[in-house]
């Protein structure tokens, strides 16, 4: 029987089968900072919470409810949107607190990639004009015409939009209502092309860079403003005095001080027989338990610190940037 001839090529492993269709190239990640800017009470915090999908910025009818730069994060497919809610730009009173809050707005505008300029649809006041004057010329500014549901005839909005276009070279015009899910989802698609191609800043499931302690003080302050209405001047703040986690994190024991400038303000907050302070604590505790998914024991005190908002040194001691 003749010897078998072996072809050396037969000893090599068989090549992997070639797929019928080539693999699609990986889609690059996008990520950027987006400032939400406008005068007080145009719906900045409401929009922030809607974009993030969870409440991280407090809301009330009282002007200057938001006092800190609050970051909210939302990741959609390959894009991560990092929203920055800013205080409403204040022109009425040149106090140390207002100067500090206004600096927060101005410094934020220097850091971000995109600016959302919020106004009420169909309206543009002198206060709006002063905020618009702060918009950076070299960054895309998107006009958000919020509270669109207050406009009965959409055709009436066209002349207003044309006027707004003459005021500033906006990158986009977005009439919307921050309370409508479809409008919020549409906004993500509009903003996505303006995000730089770069790696995400946060994990995919991140919602905010703020701690539970910070959110706790903000929620207490929100209930304070909502339950005192116009009686209480907005120069009041909340400080967390004690924060203890018990039972492996299943329970929080929190003590906080509401700081006001005058004895009369203290009486407004406590109320007859202490009923108003009890209501503030009760409403805050319910929301905190929902947020942290654990039992919360909350103790509130009211302290008078005359002039706490009058100097920038005092403001820094209370956590203001």
N, C-alpha and C positions, 0 to 999 in steps of 0.2 A: 504494500500500500504506500503510495507516494507521500512524502512528508507534507504537512499542512503549512502553507505559507501564511504568516501573520502580518497584516498591515499595521505598522506602528500607530497609525491614526486611530485604529480600532481600540487601542488601549486608553485613549483619552476619554474623560467623562463626556457624555452627550451634552451639547449646549442646551441651555434652558430655552423652552419654547418662547417664541416672540409673541407678545400679546397683539391681538388684532388692532387695538387702539392704544395709542401712547397715553401714559398717565398725564393728567392735567397738572400743570405747575402749581406749586403751593401758592395760595393767596397771601400776600404780605400782610402783616398786622398793621393796623392803624391805631393811633392814640394821640389825644391832644387835650389841652385845657380850654374850657369854654366858659367865659364869664357871663353871668346873668346880671344885667345892669338896668337901672331905671330909677325914677323917683319913688318915694314911699307909696305903698298901697296900690301898685299896679299889678300885683300878682306874682312877684318873683319867687317867693318861697313856695307858693302853690304850684308853680311850674316846676321848680326843682324837685319837689316831692313826687310829682307825676312822672317826671323823666326817670327818676331813680326807681320808682315803683314801691317806695316805702317812705314814711314820714321821717325826715331827718332835719327839716328846717321848720321852726314853729311859725304859726300864722295867727294874726289877730287883726282887728280893725284899727288898732292903735298904731300910729306912725312910728317908724324906727323899731319895730319888733325885732327884726334881725340886726344884730350888733357885731357879729363876727364873720370872718371869712369861713364859710362852711363848704366843704367839698363833698360832692355826691358822685358816685361812680355807677355807670351802667355799661355792660359789655354786651354787644349785639353782634353775633357772628364773629368776624375777624376784627371788628372795630370796638375800641374802648373809649367811651365818652366820659371825660372827667369834668363835671360841671362845678362851677364856683359861684355860690349864692353870696351876694354882697349886700351890705346895708344900703337902704335907700339914701341917695345923695341929699344931704340936708343943707338948705340955704337960709332958713328962717332965723336960727339962733347960733351965734358964734361962741358956743360953749366949748370947754375942753373935750367933752364927750363927743360933740358933733365934729370937731376938728379931727379927732382920732378916727371916727367912723369914715369921714370923707377921705382921709389918707388911705384907709383900707381899700376903698373903691379905686382910688387912683393907682395904688401900687399893684392891685390885681390886674388892671388893664395893661400894665407893662409886662406881665408874666404870661398871658394867655395866647392861644393861637387863633381863637375866634371870639367875637363878642356878640351876645344876644342883647339887643337894645329893646326893652319892653316899654310899650305905651298902650293905653286903652284905645282900641280900634275906633277911628273917627275923631280922636281928640289929640291935641298937641298944645300944651300949656307953656308959659314962660319957664316953669320949672323943668319941663321936658327938654326945652331948648338948651338950658344950662347943662343938663346931663349929656345931651348930644354933643355939645362942644368939647366934651372930654374924650370923645371917641378917637382912637389912634388912626392916623391916616394910612398907615402901612399894613393894617390887619383887616381881614374881612369882617364886616359888621352886618349882622342879619337883623332886619327890622321884624320884631314880633308884635303884630297888632293883636293884642290879647283881648279877652272878653268879647269875642266876636258875636256871641249869642245875644249881646245887648243891641246889636244892629238889626233892625227889623227888615230893611231892604238892602240886600247886598250890593245892588247897583249904586246905592248912595256912597259906597266906600271908594269907588273908582276915582273920583276927583280928589279925595283926601290922599289916596296912595300916590297920585301924580304929584301932589304938593310935597309929599314926604320925599319923593325921588329927587326933587329939586333942592331939598335941604341937605342931603348927604348922598354920597355914592354908595348906597347899600349894595352888598353882594347878593342879597335875597330879600324878598318881601313875603312874609308868612302870616296871613290872617288866620287866627285860630282861637280856640278856647282851651285853656290849660286843664279844664275839668273833663274834656272829651278824649277818650282813649285813642280814637282814630286820628285826631289831630296831633296828639303827642307822638304816636308811632310814625306818622308822616314826617315829622320834624327830624327824626333820626336819619331818614333817607336823604333829606336835604342837606344835613350837616356833614354826613360821612365823607363826601369828596374833599372837604376842606381840612380833614384831619391829616397830619403828617404821617408818612409811612415810617413807623418805628415800633419798638416793642412796647407792650402794655406796661403801665406804671404800677398796677395793682393786680392781685389775683382775680380770676374770672368772676368769682362770686362776691367780691368786695362791694360794699354799698357806700361807705364813708370812711374818712380818715379820723373822724372824731371818736373819742372814747365814750363809754357808757356814762361816766361821771359827767362829762360835758352835756350829753343829751339829757341826762336827768335834770341838771340845773336849767336847761332851756325849757323843758316840759313844765317844770314848776313855774317858770316865769311866764310861759304862755297862759297857764290857768290863772295866774295872778292878774294879767292884763285883761283876760276875757271876763273875769268875775268882778273887776273893779271898774271897767269901762273908762269913761273920761274923768272919773273922780281922781284917780291916782296919776300924778305926773310920771312921764316915762323914765325919769331918772331914778329907777329902782333896779336892783339886781339881785341875783341869787348866788350864794356861796355854799358849796358842799363842805360841811364840817366833819362828818364821819361817814365812812363807807366800809361796811363789813360784809363779807360773804360767808354764809353759814351752810351747813349740810351739803358740802361739796358743790356749792354754787346754786343750790336749789332755793336759797333764800337770801335776800339782801336786807340789811338793816342800815337805813340811811337817815342822817340828820342834816338838815339844811337851814341856812339863815336867809331870810328875805331882808335885804339892806335898803333902808330908805333914808331920806335926808332930814325929815322933821317928825316930831311926835304926832302931829295931826295925821300924817300919812300912816303911821303905825296903827292909829285907831281905825282908819278906813279899811285896812287889811284885816284886822282882827274882827271887826264887826260886833254887833250886839251879842253879848254872851259868847263871843268867840266863834259864832256860826260861820262867818265868811271864811275865816282861816281854816276851819274844819272842812269846808266845801272845797277850798283850793287843794288841801292835802288829799282829800278823798278822790277828786277828779284826777289829780296827778298820779296817785298810786294806781288807779285802775289802768291808766295808759302805760305806766312803767311796767306793770305786770304783763301786759300784752306785748310790749316791746322786748323785754328780757326773758319772757317765758319762765317766770319763777315768782314765788311769793315775795312781796315787798312790804316791809314795815317802815313807814315814813314819818319822821318827826320834824315839824316846822317851827321855827322861831322867827320873830320879827325884831330887828335891831336898828336903832337909829345911829347913823354915822353922818353927821353934818358935814356937807361939802365933799362927800366922797367922789362926786362926778365933776368937781370944779377944777382939779389939777390933773395933769397927765401922769404925775408920779403916783397919785392915788389910783388912777385908772389902771396903771400897770399892775398895781398890787392886787387888783380884782380881776386880772387876767385879760385886760384889753391890750391889743397889740399897738 
